[in-house]
Amino acid sequence: MPHRLAVVVPTPAHSSISGPLSYLSELPLAPGTLVRVPLGKREVLGVVWDESSNYTVELAGVEARPIAGALDGLAPLGPGWRQLVAFSSAYYQRGLGEVALAGLPPQLRDMDATQLARRLKRPAATAVDQAKATALPLTLEQGEALAAMEAGTGPFLLFGATGSGKTEVYLQAVQRMLAQEPDAQALVMVPEINLTPQLQERFVARFGAGNVVAMNSGMTPPQRLKSWLAAHGGNARIVLGTRMAVFASIPRLRLIVVDEEHDPSYKQQEGARYSARDLAVMRGKLEGAKVLLGSATPSLESWQACEKGRYQRLVMASRVGRDGGEAGSVPGTAGAFPSVRLVDMNLQQKKTVFSPQLLDAIQQRIARGEQSLIFLNRRGYAPVLACNACEWKSECPNCSAYRVFHKIDRTLRCHHCGYTERVPRACPACGNVDIAPVGRGTERLEEHLAELLADVKQANGEPVRIARMDADSTRLKGALEQQLARMHAGDVDVLVGTQMVTKGHDFRRITLVAALNPDTALFSHDFRAPERLFGLLMQAAGRAGRDAAQAGASEMWVQTSHPKHPLFTNLRRHDYPAFAAQQLKEREQAGMPPFGFQALLRAEARTQEAAQAFLKAASAAASELEGAEHVTLYSAVPMSVQRVANVERAQMLVESASRNALQRFLSAWQPILQATKEKGLIRWAVDVDPLVI
């Protein structure tokens, strides 16, 4: 008699089929087994789910079909992994199969049993000895942090200043775990792909190439499959990855590290909009693994969790020197934090880009053979190209946004939909040839700085070397590594870049960091904007003075029109706790996260009227739901960028003082949303715990 199996399959988003489907098998198969099953006219990969699942779907009038076969060569996906998928599906309001299959490598999803067997016959890389490079001496603070981790259960928040040696703590935490349990595995997460290679280099040097694999979206499908198989089979002891790695199959997981835990990049913005940081904490709870979150500027959610006693805070307030921390640690050689200098731009001449004081400070660094970093969070040459004779501006025809002028290839490029055109010879509206860039991006800033420093020479008489690092200059393969190598070798005097240069890079020669035009975030409609700005500026400041030989000589310059703003007062003192206390007080008074809980219902349609009509209909129907009195539904409004790729976008905010009440409401709301039809509607999505409103 055939056995009935519950199997999760990749059903369409927002379909009424969100749980496992029922299939037949001649043999009993353990939960977590990967199988090929028919779905409509296709054959897809599925995962056998727990028999106790109480939401297996029996399609009316449709007999259960037999599976096409099992992928016998792989061990079943473990119970901890399945529990994580089930939690993510329920919490983030997405289908179980959608989350489960998205957590598997794309190439595996297309394989049948024969193809997998052929792939598994390839010899796997043999693990090398763990002790490849010896652990480095610890500072007192590093030692205390590791001791607290060994004694406690966590989750732990490592509040470590920039340059305090958090990476060495991660390395030794993994090393001690492997010493206690040689077969154990660790997951180490970073927010962005460009931080993975340098961290992987550190871990490979310490533990050997055979024990370390990377997982990120920049890898090819064969590379991702190879890493996944190594982790799933237990051959890889350490998995380094971006947010997608939180769903990796790691059967003997004992330690999870989330570096730069505050970074918004941990929040997925498409499909299941999960927070990889929050899921890392949940995965640690489900699998009995210790979780270590690290940051110099923690998220206010994590900071408050420490205040409430849910997380254990580990503090490393001091920097370590050139022989320590990020490369080891020698007590007494700590580099000093950079002094913060504010330039009141109200006192400068109109349209001044670099104040005379800042320009002089940069020239002094060049004369001493030191490096400077100029931070402007806007790429391209100029955000807008405009006609001086009429009202024409470089608007994108497909989006409610301007196309950015890129002078290097003479294009107007939309950073939302990718639409690109050559720069017109004259104004398309009136024929005027006098069209000019408005505003500045990193490309224009690099050009302007080269003009200002044209007559300045290095100590050896050579011209000043200026480089730019942003998404445009590093888009070619190997470009980022080449630019980082130039910086580390001292072949660059001034580096101009976006926020990608402020995160995690250990530039030993930088003694001056300057932030230009940071004021827009001070008065944003987004209540999280000050938190993001403070974190960015603190991280940027952390690139300066990391070498003990330059202690006391490093500076962080901020050009602002609001020098007396409380944010800058706390920045001058490098006082994140004071900033966090002030922000949490404001959030509590307003009932904002982490004191309240939010979700966004977003709609995309052919017209703005259709998008808002869907949201209004969903809101009207929601008022009849049980528990609706515990949530607040706000009016539907256009999104900040209203139109992208000729698709109109609108959203509606849902708030509650209770996380459980919000979750119950969203679950009850799902059938209504699925049943609500609106002509012209393209798609809709629920975003739980949104980071951008």
Secondary structure, 3 states (H helix, E strand, C coil): CCEEEEEECCCCCCCCCCCCEEEEECCCCCCCCEEEEEECCEEEEEEECCCCCCCCECCCCCCCEECCEECCCCCCCCHHHHHHHHHHHHHCCCCHHHHHHHCCCHHHHCCCHHHHHHHHCCCCCCCCCCCCCCCCCCCHHHHHHHHHHHHCCCCEEEEECCCCCHHHHHHHHHHHHHHHCCCCEEEEECCCHHHHHHHHHHHHHHHCHHHEEEECCCCCHHHHHHHHHHHHCCCCCEEEECHHHHHCCCCCEEEEEEECCCCHHHECCCCCCCEHHHHHHHHHHHHCCEEEEEECCCCHHHHHHHHCCCCEEEEECCCCCCCCHHHCCCCCCCCCCCEEEEEEHHHCCCCCCCCHHHHHHHHHHHHCCCEEEEECCCCCCECEEEECCCCCECECCCCCCECEEEHHHCEEECCCCCCEEECCCCCCCCCCCCEEEECCCHHHHHHHHHHHCCCCECCCCCECCEEEECCCCCCCCCHHHHHHHHHHHCCCCEEEECHHHCCCCCCCCEEEEEEECCHHHHHCCCCCHHHHHHHHHHHHHCCCCCCHHHCCCCEEEEEECCCCCHHHHHHHCCCHHHHHHHHHHHHHHHCCCCCCEEEEEEEEECCHHHHHHHHHHHHHHHCCCCCHHHEEECCCEEEEEEEECCEEEEEEEEEECCHHHHHHHHHHHHHHHHHCCCCCEEEEEEEECCCCC
